[in-house]
Amino acid sequence: MKRSLVLISCLVATLSAKEIQIGVVLPLTGTTAAYGQSALEGIKLANSLQANLQNGDKVNLVVIDTKGDKLESSS
């Protein structure tokens, strides 16, 4: 009985998990690309080490390249 309750609760937690998208806005090309690339590597590493939150939600990264341009990064 306990085993079935544990399995059911795990199944419900898995089914109710959402995907949360987090925007990552970095200069991946242009004059400051080196800084953006290294920051992106660190962010991806952290996400791969713990891609799920405590409540079971999954974190997806949405990467946007600003091209090192002030106008591009503000829009």
Backbone as JSON, one array per atom type, in Angstrom:
{
  "sequence": "MKRSLVLISCLVATLSAKEIQIGVVLPLTGTTAAYGQSALEGIKLANSLQANLQNGDKVNLVVIDTKGDKLESSS",
  "N": [[0.82, -1.19, 0.0], [1.88, 1.28, 0.87], [3.93, 1.51, -0.96], [2.59, 1.78, -3.41], [1.32, 4.23, -3.0], [3.51, 5.94, -2.87], [4.55, 5.64, -5.47], [2.41, 6.64, -6.96], [2.34, 9.3, -6.06], [4.81, 10.2, -7.0], [4.4, 9.98, -9.73], [2.33, 11.83, -10.15], [3.67, 14.19, -9.46], [5.54, 14.28, -11.5], [3.91, 14.52, -13.76], [2.75, 17.01, -13.33], [4.79, 18.78, -13.65], [6.31, 21.68, -15.01], [7.67, 23.48, -17.82], [10.03, 25.92, -17.55], [11.05, 28.86, -19.03], [14.0, 30.64, -19.37], [15.43, 33.65, -20.21], [18.5, 34.38, -21.77], [20.54, 36.88, -22.36], [23.16, 37.79, -24.17], [26.36, 39.03, -25.45], [27.27, 37.31, -28.06], [28.54, 37.44, -30.44], [30.65, 39.77, -32.19], [32.58, 42.54, -30.82], [32.78, 42.04, -28.09], [32.49, 39.35, -27.75], [33.97, 37.29, -26.55], [33.59, 37.54, -23.8], [30.85, 37.09, -23.58], [30.65, 34.46, -24.57], [32.08, 32.95, -22.67], [30.55, 33.44, -20.4], [28.13, 32.29, -21.19], [28.89, 29.6, -21.38], [29.32, 29.03, -18.66], [26.73, 29.42, -17.64], [25.31, 27.44, -19.03], [26.61, 25.19, -18.0], [25.89, 25.32, -15.27], [23.14, 24.97, -15.58], [23.07, 22.39, -16.63], [23.99, 20.92, -14.5], [21.98, 21.19, -12.62], [19.16, 20.98, -13.81], [16.52, 20.78, -13.16], [14.07, 22.17, -11.02], [13.31, 22.31, -7.46], [10.61, 21.7, -7.2], [10.14, 20.13, -9.36], [9.9, 21.34, -11.82], [11.2, 22.03, -15.08], [14.04, 23.71, -16.34], [14.55, 25.69, -19.12], [16.83, 27.2, -21.32], [16.77, 30.22, -23.11], [18.57, 31.53, -25.5], [19.85, 34.61, -26.54], [21.5, 36.57, -28.89], [23.22, 39.57, -28.61], [25.0, 40.74, -30.22], [26.96, 42.41, -29.32], [26.1, 44.99, -29.5], [24.75, 48.1, -28.5], [22.16, 49.05, -29.16], [20.94, 46.73, -30.09], [20.91, 45.12, -27.81], [19.19, 46.51, -26.16], [16.7, 46.25, -27.24]],
  "CA": [[0.0, 0.0, 0.0], [2.76, 2.45, 0.92], [4.69, 1.58, -2.21], [1.73, 2.31, -4.46], [1.12, 5.66, -2.73], [4.74, 6.64, -3.25], [4.61, 5.65, -6.93], [1.38, 7.56, -7.47], [2.75, 10.68, -5.78], [5.91, 10.53, -7.92], [3.8, 10.14, -11.06], [1.61, 13.1, -10.15], [4.67, 15.26, -9.46], [6.14, 14.31, -12.83], [2.93, 15.01, -14.71], [2.44, 18.42, -13.1], [6.0, 19.58, -13.86], [6.24, 22.63, -16.11], [8.94, 23.94, -18.38], [10.22, 27.35, -17.33], [12.04, 29.38, -19.95], [14.77, 31.77, -18.85], [16.15, 34.33, -21.27], [19.92, 34.68, -21.56], [20.88, 37.89, -23.36], [24.62, 37.96, -24.09], [27.04, 39.32, -26.7], [27.93, 36.09, -28.51], [29.35, 37.84, -31.6], [31.07, 41.16, -32.09], [33.84, 42.83, -30.13], [32.77, 41.51, -26.71], [32.01, 37.96, -27.83], [34.71, 36.4, -25.63], [32.93, 37.6, -22.49], [29.55, 36.44, -23.7], [30.82, 33.02, -24.75], [32.46, 32.32, -21.4], [29.38, 33.52, -19.5], [27.17, 31.29, -21.66], [29.38, 28.27, -20.97], [29.05, 28.89, -17.23], [25.29, 29.3, -17.45], [24.92, 26.1, -19.5], [27.14, 24.22, -17.04], [25.03, 25.36, -14.09], [21.85, 24.39, -15.95], [23.21, 20.94, -16.81], [24.17, 20.31, -13.19], [20.68, 21.15, -11.95], [18.19, 21.48, -14.79], [15.18, 20.72, -12.58], [13.89, 22.86, -9.75], [12.89, 21.42, -6.38], [9.23, 21.26, -7.4], [10.09, 19.27, -10.54], [9.87, 22.12, -13.05], [12.43, 21.97, -15.87], [14.5, 25.03, -16.78], [15.08, 25.76, -20.48], [17.49, 28.47, -21.59], [16.53, 30.84, -24.41], [19.78, 32.34, -25.69], [19.71, 35.69, -27.52], [22.78, 37.23, -29.17], [23.09, 41.02, -28.78], [26.05, 41.1, -31.18], [27.8, 43.44, -28.72], [25.57, 46.29, -29.92], [23.88, 48.7, -27.48], [20.78, 49.09, -29.63], [20.45, 45.35, -30.18], [20.67, 44.59, -26.47], [18.09, 47.22, -25.51], [15.4, 45.92, -27.84]],
  "C": [[0.87, 1.26, 0.0], [3.5, 2.63, -0.4], [3.84, 2.19, -3.32], [1.45, 3.8, -4.25], [2.34, 6.48, -3.13], [4.85, 6.72, -4.77], [3.6, 6.62, -7.52], [1.79, 9.01, -7.22], [3.9, 11.12, -6.69], [5.37, 10.78, -9.33], [3.07, 11.47, -11.16], [2.59, 14.27, -10.19], [5.31, 15.39, -10.83], [5.17, 14.89, -13.85], [2.63, 16.5, -14.54], [3.65, 19.33, -13.31], [5.84, 20.46, -15.1], [7.64, 22.89, -16.64], [9.01, 25.45, -18.22], [11.34, 27.82, -18.25], [12.68, 30.62, -19.35], [15.58, 32.36, -20.0], [17.58, 34.65, -20.87], [20.34, 35.62, -22.69], [22.36, 38.23, -23.2], [25.19, 38.36, -25.44], [27.84, 38.1, -27.16], [28.77, 36.33, -29.77], [29.72, 39.3, -31.41], [32.33, 41.31, -31.25], [33.91, 42.25, -28.73], [32.31, 40.06, -26.66], [32.71, 37.03, -26.85], [34.06, 36.38, -24.26], [31.59, 36.88, -22.52], [29.66, 34.94, -23.81], [31.17, 32.34, -23.43], [31.31, 32.37, -20.4], [28.34, 32.48, -19.89], [27.6, 29.88, -21.28], [29.11, 28.02, -19.5], [27.58, 28.7, -16.94], [24.81, 27.92, -17.88], [25.42, 25.01, -18.55], [26.25, 24.17, -15.8], [23.68, 24.73, -14.39], [21.95, 22.88, -16.12], [23.39, 20.23, -15.47], [22.86, 20.22, -12.42], [19.64, 21.78, -12.87], [16.77, 21.48, -14.25], [15.16, 21.46, -11.25], [13.39, 21.87, -8.7], [11.47, 20.92, -6.55], [9.05, 20.43, -8.66], [10.04, 20.02, -11.86], [11.22, 22.08, -13.74], [12.76, 23.36, -16.38], [15.09, 24.9, -18.18], [15.67, 27.15, -20.69], [17.14, 28.94, -22.99], [17.66, 31.85, -24.61], [19.56, 33.34, -26.82], [21.05, 36.4, -27.64], [22.54, 38.73, -29.38], [24.11, 41.57, -29.77], [26.96, 42.2, -30.64], [27.35, 44.85, -29.06], [24.6, 46.83, -28.87], [22.42, 48.69, -27.91], [20.16, 47.7, -29.69], [20.11, 44.81, -28.8], [19.52, 45.3, -25.77], [16.74, 46.86, -26.08], [14.97, 44.5, -27.58]]
}
